[in-house]
Amino acid sequence: MSQTSERRPEDPSYDPAGEVVELCRELIRIDTSNYGDADGPGERKAAEYAATLLDEVGIESRLYEPEPGRTSLVARWGGGDGRAPLLVHGHLDVVPAAGEDWQVDPFSGEVQDGFVWGRGAVDMKDFDAMLLSVVRARARAGAAPEREVVICLTADEEAGGHKGAEVIVEQHPDEIADCTEAIGEVGGFSATIRGRRVYLIEAAEKGMAWMKLTARGRAGHGSMINTDNAVTRLSGAVARIGAHQWPVRLTPTMEVLLAAVADLAGTEATPENAEALIDEFGSAARMLGAVIRNTANPTQLDAGYKVNVIPTEATAHVDGRFLPGFEDEFFDTLRELAGDGIEFDHLSHQQPWEMPYDGDLVAAMSRSLLAEDPDAVVAPYLMSGGTDAKHFTKLGMRSYGFAPLRLPADLDFTALFHGVDERVPVDALEFGARVFDRFLGDI
């Protein structure tokens, strides 16, 4: 609907945020660490927990498990007005956490200093909890949305989604193929610029290229001259790639965001002042600075087996991320930087995406945020990392990131993703549930 007409229960005791904190804590306590290999507990216990929560309010779920323990959930809810369903997705897995580095047990879900602490608190069991809290409250109140919602909680997002979202898309497309739009993670959170909160809606993602680089040479004794040294060749390539200064490239999404920031700063947005405008985001600039250019970060090195033996082979891994529309430039530059004698193998190669920032769904997201925070600004942004949206957009869905959080101005939010002492403010969780409730009542 293009004009707001929220359908919300009139019962004064209705509270869509009533369970969100406890649900977030319970989800964190279920260890779903994803090591990117066959190790780890998997997501089945979390999927079963979510299925039980939905079943209690009369919503039937289906579980899909391509490998033992790697479980995703799909459920349908509401509908009846004839429109195509909206997909709302979140992932159940988390990256591992080394407990000795944390102030609290990363799988305790402890509430301390106004925050819920634990691995997954912001990535992304917070949104899973918001979704479940709102759905359960609305189901109990008999206030299902008029537009059908497909709920999808996936496995394996932290390793590329190949055992989760990709399985749903490729092996069970009938579950979601009729959805035309999708809502997922890493959007709707606030950053404070010159005293104003700016809520960032994810409208684009960089493409992902996880690559293995291999150099080969002549093995030999470490005491002798060797002009065909694989370690030397590889280390030179890695150093050039890691030190390269990628040029600023603005996509349509970032042009809109930077124009909004420039307005707050009393200036105009240009490619020349893009980096200065990004600096207005403070600590969040570490993420947003990566979405006005391509990036390639060396992350692993491996060579040799003895100090006095020159090895035949040396390998490195590089995490590459490229902007929508700039993939050819990215790979051409990488190969030029690497030089001769370096082989490239793709461990994961996923395309970028970018959506128009317009239409009824975008308007509903903006209205729901402004209803809870009237003086705020809402704008789109491009995400530096990857989400399950990369898989769902293959089916032609318009996709956005919308997991709303009103954050303290001094919180270094982007550092919490995959970081030590990951935590989410209790009041931000409750705010997010209220916003998401308004959103479901307005779609």
N, C-alpha and C positions, 0 to 999 in steps of 0.2 A: 504494500500500500504506500502511496506517495505522501499522504498526509497522516500525521500521528493520530492514532485512535487506540491507545493501549488497552489491551484486554487483560486486566489484572483482577484477581479475586478481591471482592469487597470486604471480606472478613477482616476485621482489624487485627486479628491474631495471626494472619498470614505472614510468614517470614521466610522468604526464599534463601536468606543467609543463615537460617537457624542451625543448619547442620554443617556448614561449609568448613569450619575450623576442625571439628572432630573427624570429618571424612578425610580431610587433607592429612591429618595426623595418622589415621589408620592406613591410608595408602602409603605414606612414607615408611611405616613400620613393616610393610611387606617388601622385602628386599627383591628388587627386580633388576639388579645390576647386569648390564650388557657389556661383556668384554670383547665383543666383536668376533668371537669364535664359538666353539662348542661348550666352553665353560659358562658358568653362571646359573642362577636358579630359574631363569625364564620368567614369563609373565603370567603363567596359568593361575596362580593363587590370586593375583590382583584382578584378573579377568573374572574369576569365579566370584570374588567379593563384589565386584561391580554388578555382575549378573544377579546376585542375590539381592542387592539393593534395589535394582530395577524390578525384579520379580515381586518384591514386597509391595510395590505400588501398581502391580498389574501390567508391567511391561515385559514382554517375552524377549529374550536374547538368544542369539546363536553364536556359538564359539567355533573358531576355525584354528586348526593347529597343524601346520605343515610339517613340523618336527616336534618331538615330545617336549612339552613345556613352553613352546613358543606360540602363545595363544593371543588371538585377537577376538574382539566382541563386536557384533553388529545387532542393532535393535531399531525398530520403527515405532514412532509415537506421534499421535495427533493426526491432523490432516482432515480432509473432507471438502476443501474448497476448490479442488481440481487443479491447483497449481503443482508444478514439479516440486519434489521434495528438496529440502535444504540439508546438505550433509554437514554435521558437526562432528569433528574428529579431534582426538587427543591420543597421545601415546602413553603406554604403561611402563615402558622400560626407562631406566636411568643409567647414566654413566657410573662406573665404579667410584668408590670413595675410600680413602685411606684414613681409618678412624683415628690413628695416632696424631694426625695433623689437625683434627677438629677440636673445638672447644666442648662440643657435646657429641654423643654417639650419633653418627650420621643417619642411623636408621631408628632413632628413638621417637621422632616426631615431637620432640620436647617444645613446650611453650616457655619462652624466656625473653624478658625485656620487650614484650609486645610483639614478638615474632614467633612463627612456627619454624623450627629448625629441622633440617634434614635433607638428605639427597633426594632431589625431585621437588623441593619446595617451590622452585620457580620454573623447573624444566622436567615435567610439566604437570605434576600431580596437583598443583594448585588449581589449574583450570579443570582437570578431571573432577576435582572436588566441587568446584563451582557448578559445573554442568550437572553432576549428580544431585547436588543439593537443590538446585532450581527445579530440575525435572521431578524430583520426588515431592517437593512442596506443591508444584502445580498439579501433579497427578493426584495427590491427596485432596486437593481443592477442586478437582474436576475442571481444571483450567488448561487443558492441552491447547497448544497453538493450532490455529485454523490451517496453517500450512504444515504439511507433514514434515517431520524431522527424522533423519536417519542418524542415529548415534553410532559412532565407530571409534572404539578404543583399541589401539593397535600395539603389536609387538614390534621390536627391532628398529624403531625409528633412529635410535642412536648409532646404528651401524648401517644406515642407508635405507632402512625399511624393506629390505629384500625378503624378510620372513614375516612381514606384517602387511603394510599397505600395498606393497607390490603383489602379494598373494591375493589380497581381496580384488585388486584391479584386474589381474590376469586370470585368476582361477575362479573367482566368484563375482564377476562383474554384474550379474543380475541383482546383487544386493544394493548396488549404488548407481547403476547405469542411468536410471531415470532422474538422478539429481543434476540440476543445472548450476547450482552454486554451492560453495563450501566455505566453512569457517573453521579455522584451526588456531595454532599457537603463535606466540611471539608477536602480538599486536595489541593495541588498546592500553598499553602501559603509558605512564606519564613521565615526562622530563620537564624540569623547570627552567625556563629561559626568561631572564630579566623579570623575575617575580610572577610569571604566568605559567600555568601548567599547560603543556602541549601533549596531547594524547596521540600516539603514533599508531596508525592502522597499517598493518603489513599489506602492501599491494603488489609486491614483487620480491623475487629471490634471485640471488646470484646462482649461476650454474656451478656445479662441483666437479672437480677433476682430481681424484686421489690417484697419484701416479707413483710408480716404481721406476727409478732411473738406474740403469746398469752400465758400467764401464768394464771392458775386458782388456787385458794386456798380457804381457809375458811374465810368467812366474820366474823367480830367481832368488839368489842369495842377497840378503839385505846389505852386505858389505860391498857389493859390486855396482858398477854403473848400469842403470836400466832406463832407457829412454822410452820404454813402453809400459809405464807404471799405471795400472788401473786406478789406484788410490789417488794418484796425482791428478789424473784426468777427471775423475769424478769430483774430487774436492774443488777443483777449479770451477766446474759446472755449477755445483751447489753454491759456491760463494758468489758467483755472478748472479744466479737466480735470486738468492736471498738478499743481495744488496741492491737489486734493480729498483729504481724509482719509477713506478708506473704513472702515466699521465692521468690527469683528471678527465673523466668522461661522465657527463650528466645524462641520465635517462629521464623520460617524462615524469616518473614518480618523484625522483629527487628534485627535479625542477620545481614541482609543486611544493614540496616540503621546504626547500630553501627560500622560495618566495614568501612562505608564511613566516619563516624565521627572520628574513630580511625586513619584513613589515614590523615585527616586534623590535628589531634593532634600529629601525629608522633609516634603512638604506635600501638598495636594490640588489637583487641576486644576479651575479654574473659568474661565468666559469673562473674568472680571475680571483673572486673573493669567496669561492665555494669553501675553501678550507677554513677561512676565518669564520664563516657562518657555522660550519660544523663545530668549531671550537666553542660556540655558544652553548653546546650541549654538555660541557664539562666532561665528567668521566665517561659519559655515553659516547663521546667522540671516538673512543677506541673502536667501537662497532660501526658508527655511522661514517667515520673516516674511511672505512674499508668498502663503502658502497658508492663512492664517487670514483672508484678506480678498480681495475683488476688487481688481484693479489696472488702471490705464490710463496708459501712458507715452507722451507725444508724442515722436516720433523724427525727423521730417523736416518742414521748412517750405519753401515755394516760392511766390514772388510777384514780379511786376514785371520790368522789363527796362531801366529807366533811372531815375536818382535823381529827376528832376523830372516823372515821369509816374506818376499814380495808376492802377494797373492795374484791369482789369475783374474779375480773378479772383485768388484766393489759395487755396492748398491746403496741407494738413498731413496727415501720417500718424501714426496712433496705434496702438500695440501694446496691445491690451486682452486681459486674461485673467480669466475668470470661474469661480467655484467651482461644483461640481456642486450643482444645486438653486437657484442664485441668478442664473440668466441674465436673467430678467425684471427683477429689481432692478437688475442691471448696466446694461442698455440703457436703462431708464427714467431712471436717474440720469445717464447720459451725455447724453441728449437734453436733460434739464433743465439740466445744466451748460453745454452748448453754446449754448443759447438759440435764438432765432429766426434764420432766414436761413442756417443751416448744413446742407448736404447731407451725408449719410453714404452711402458706397459701401464694400461689403465686398470686400477683396482676397482674404481667406481667412477662412472662418467654420467652425470645427470644434468639435464638441460635447465637453463634459467627460465623464469616466467615473469610476466608483467601484465597486470590487469588494469583496465580503465578505472579511474577513481570517480565513478558516477553510478547512477541507478538507485533503485529502491533499497537494496540491501545496504549500500554504503550510507544512504540517508538514515536508515534505521539504526545503524551503529552510531552515527554521529548524534542522533537525537537521544539515544539511550545514555550516552556519556554526558551530554549537556544537561539532561534532566537531573543528574546527580551532582554535576559540577558546572553550574551555568556560566561561570566566567572563564572557562577553559577554551583552548583552541584545539581543533581536531584536524589532523593532516595525515597524508599517506607517507610511507617510507619504504625503502628497499632493504630487505634482510640480508645480512652478510653470510649467514649460515644456511643450512637446508632443513626443510621439514617434510612431512609426509605429503604436503601439497604438491610436491614434484611428481608424485605418482597419480594423485587424483586429477590433476590438470591434464593428464594424458587422455582422460575421457571427455575433455572439453568443458569442464566446469570452470566458472569464474570463481577464483579462490582468494580469500583474504585471511589475515591473521588478526584475531580479535579475542584476546584473553585479558579483559580489562582489569587494571590495577592502578589505584591512585597512590603514588609513592612519595615518601618524604624527599624533599629537595636534596638532602645531603646523603642519600643512600646511593652507593655505587652499584647500581642494579646490574649492569651488564657484567660486572666482575663475578657475580654470583652464579652465572651459567657455567656449569662444570667446575665451579670453584670450591675452595675450602669454605666451610661455615655457610653453606647455602641456606637461605632463610627468606621468608616472606612475611611482611607485616600482617598481623591479625586483622587490623582495620582495612587493609587493602584487599584481603580475601573477602571480607564482608561487603565492601564496596563493589568488588567485581561481581559477586553473586547478585546484588541488587541491580547493577547495570545489565547483566545478562538476562535477568528476569524481565526487565523492561524491553530488552531487545526481542526476546521470544514473544512478548505480547504485542510486538509492533511489526513483525515480519508478515 
